[in-house]
C-alpha cells in the first residue's frame, strides 16, 4: 500500500495543549503519540468530535551546546479522526489532528526537527 502522507510521521511524545475554538469548552494538556509537519495523534481525556476546531500549543525541545530550550509552536488544527481507547482509563480517547493553520517558519522548524531523527537512525 502506498503511503499517502505528505510528511513523514515521527513516533515521539511531545507536550501539547488543546483548546476548543471558538467556544473554549475545554483545555486539555497531553502528549503526542506521533507527529508530522501536517498533524499529530494524541490521547485525550474526553470525546472530541471530528471536525472540531482546536487551538494548539506544541512544545519542541531544543538541545544546543549543553543548554536545553523549548520552542513553542502555536497553531490551529481540526480533529480528523477519533478512536476509543479501551485500555487507558486516564486517556480513553485518541484523536488525529490536521494542522490547518500553522506559520510557515513553524512548519519548516517542525519538518527539520522530525527529519533530524530519521537522519540519526540512518547513520546508526
C-alpha positions as a Markdown table, in Angstrom:
| # | Residue | x | y | z |
|---|---|---|---|---|
| 1 | Unk | 0.0 | 0.0 | 0.0 |
| 2 | Unk | 1.4 | 3.4 | -1.0 |
| 3 | Unk | 2.0 | 6.0 | 1.8 |
| 4 | Unk | -0.4 | 8.9 | 1.3 |
| 5 | Unk | 1.1 | 11.3 | 3.8 |
| 6 | Unk | 2.9 | 14.3 | 2.6 |
| 7 | Unk | 5.3 | 14.5 | 5.5 |
| 8 | Unk | 6.9 | 11.7 | 7.5 |
| 9 | Unk | 5.4 | 10.8 | 10.9 |
| 10 | Unk | 7.6 | 10.5 | 13.9 |
| 11 | Unk | 6.7 | 8.3 | 16.9 |
| 12 | Unk | 7.5 | 10.9 | 19.6 |
| 13 | Unk | 5.9 | 12.1 | 22.9 |
| 14 | Unk | 5.8 | 15.9 | 22.9 |
| 15 | Unk | 3.8 | 18.1 | 25.3 |
| 16 | Unk | 0.7 | 19.5 | 23.6 |
| 17 | Unk | -2.1 | 21.7 | 24.8 |
| 18 | Unk | -5.5 | 21.7 | 23.2 |
| 19 | Unk | -8.2 | 24.3 | 23.4 |
| 20 | Unk | -11.5 | 24.2 | 21.6 |
| 21 | Unk | -12.3 | 27.2 | 19.4 |
| 22 | Unk | -14.3 | 29.4 | 19.4 |
| 23 | Unk | -16.2 | 28.3 | 22.5 |
| 24 | Unk | -13.2 | 27.2 | 24.6 |
| 25 | Unk | -15.3 | 24.4 | 26.1 |
| 26 | Unk | -12.2 | 22.6 | 27.2 |
| 27 | Unk | -8.5 | 22.9 | 27.9 |
| 28 | Unk | -6.5 | 19.6 | 27.7 |
| 29 | Unk | -2.8 | 19.1 | 28.3 |
| 30 | Unk | -1.5 | 15.8 | 26.9 |
| 31 | Unk | 1.4 | 14.4 | 24.8 |
| 32 | Unk | 1.6 | 13.4 | 21.2 |
| 33 | Unk | 1.8 | 9.8 | 20.3 |
| 34 | Unk | 3.2 | 10.7 | 16.9 |
| 35 | Unk | 3.7 | 13.9 | 14.9 |
| 36 | Unk | 4.4 | 15.2 | 11.4 |
| 37 | Unk | 4.6 | 18.7 | 9.9 |
| 38 | Unk | 0.9 | 18.4 | 9.0 |
| 39 | Unk | -0.6 | 16.9 | 12.1 |
| 40 | Unk | -0.5 | 15.0 | 15.3 |
| 41 | Unk | -2.0 | 12.0 | 17.0 |
| 42 | Unk | -2.6 | 12.1 | 20.8 |
| 43 | Unk | -4.6 | 10.6 | 23.6 |
| 44 | Unk | -7.2 | 12.8 | 25.3 |
| 45 | Unk | -9.4 | 12.7 | 28.4 |
| 46 | Unk | -12.7 | 13.4 | 26.6 |
| 47 | Unk | -14.5 | 12.6 | 23.4 |
| 48 | Unk | -13.8 | 15.3 | 20.8 |
| 49 | Unk | -15.9 | 15.0 | 17.7 |
| 50 | Unk | -14.3 | 15.0 | 14.2 |
| 51 | Unk | -14.3 | 18.5 | 12.6 |
| 52 | Unk | -13.9 | 20.2 | 15.9 |
| 53 | Unk | -11.5 | 23.2 | 15.6 |
| 54 | Unk | -8.7 | 23.4 | 18.1 |
| 55 | Unk | -6.0 | 25.9 | 19.1 |
| 56 | Unk | -2.8 | 24.0 | 19.8 |
| 57 | Unk | 0.4 | 24.8 | 21.7 |
| 58 | Unk | 3.2 | 22.2 | 21.0 |
| 59 | Unk | 6.5 | 22.3 | 22.9 |
| 60 | Unk | 9.6 | 21.2 | 21.0 |
| 61 | Unk | 12.8 | 20.6 | 23.0 |
| 62 | Unk | 16.0 | 22.0 | 21.6 |
| 63 | Unk | 19.4 | 20.8 | 22.7 |
| 64 | Unk | 22.2 | 23.2 | 21.9 |
| 65 | Unk | 25.7 | 23.2 | 23.4 |
| 66 | Unk | 24.8 | 21.8 | 26.8 |
| 67 | Unk | 21.6 | 24.0 | 27.1 |
| 68 | Unk | 18.1 | 22.9 | 26.9 |
| 69 | Unk | 15.5 | 25.2 | 25.5 |
| 70 | Unk | 11.9 | 24.8 | 24.2 |
| 71 | Unk | 10.4 | 26.2 | 21.1 |
| 72 | Unk | 6.7 | 26.8 | 21.4 |
| 73 | Unk | 4.6 | 26.3 | 18.3 |
| 74 | Unk | 1.1 | 28.0 | 18.3 |
| 75 | Unk | -1.2 | 26.8 | 15.6 |
| 76 | Unk | -4.7 | 25.7 | 14.8 |
| 77 | Unk | -6.0 | 22.3 | 13.8 |
| 78 | Unk | -9.1 | 20.3 | 13.2 |
| 79 | Unk | -9.9 | 16.8 | 14.5 |
| 80 | Unk | -10.0 | 14.4 | 11.6 |
| 81 | Unk | -10.2 | 11.1 | 13.5 |
| 82 | Unk | -11.4 | 9.9 | 16.9 |
| 83 | Unk | -11.0 | 6.5 | 18.4 |
| 84 | Unk | -12.0 | 4.9 | 21.7 |
| 85 | Unk | -9.0 | 3.6 | 23.7 |
| 86 | Unk | -10.4 | 0.9 | 25.9 |
| 87 | Unk | -7.1 | 0.1 | 27.5 |
| 88 | Unk | -6.4 | 3.5 | 29.0 |
| 89 | Unk | -8.8 | 4.8 | 31.7 |
| 90 | Unk | -6.9 | 8.1 | 32.1 |
| 91 | Unk | -7.0 | 9.0 | 28.4 |
| 92 | Unk | -9.9 | 7.0 | 27.0 |
| 93 | Unk | -9.8 | 8.6 | 23.5 |
| 94 | Unk | -7.3 | 9.1 | 20.7 |
| 95 | Unk | -7.6 | 11.8 | 18.1 |
| 96 | Unk | -5.9 | 12.7 | 14.9 |
| 97 | Unk | -5.4 | 16.4 | 14.3 |
| 98 | Unk | -4.7 | 18.1 | 11.0 |
| 99 | Unk | -2.8 | 21.4 | 11.3 |
| 100 | Unk | -4.9 | 23.7 | 9.1 |
| 101 | Unk | -3.3 | 27.0 | 10.3 |
| 102 | Unk | 0.5 | 26.9 | 11.1 |
| 103 | Unk | 3.1 | 29.6 | 10.4 |
| 104 | Unk | 5.4 | 28.6 | 7.6 |
| 105 | Unk | 8.5 | 29.0 | 9.8 |
| 106 | Unk | 7.0 | 26.8 | 12.5 |
| 107 | Unk | 6.1 | 24.1 | 9.9 |
| 108 | Unk | 9.7 | 24.3 | 8.5 |
| 109 | Unk | 11.1 | 24.0 | 12.0 |
| 110 | Unk | 8.9 | 21.0 | 12.8 |
| 111 | Unk | 9.9 | 19.3 | 9.5 |
| 112 | Unk | 13.6 | 19.9 | 10.3 |
| 113 | Unk | 13.1 | 18.6 | 13.9 |
| 114 | Unk | 11.4 | 15.4 | 12.7 |
| 115 | Unk | 13.8 | 14.8 | 9.8 |
| 116 | Unk | 16.8 | 15.0 | 12.3 |
| 117 | Unk | 15.5 | 11.8 | 13.9 |
| 118 | Unk | 15.4 | 10.0 | 10.6 |
| 119 | Unk | 18.8 | 11.2 | 9.7 |
| 120 | Unk | 20.2 | 9.9 | 13.1 |
| 121 | Unk | 18.6 | 6.5 | 12.6 |
| 122 | Unk | 20.2 | 6.2 | 9.1 |
| 123 | Unk | 23.7 | 6.9 | 10.4 |
| 124 | Unk | 23.5 | 4.4 | 13.2 |
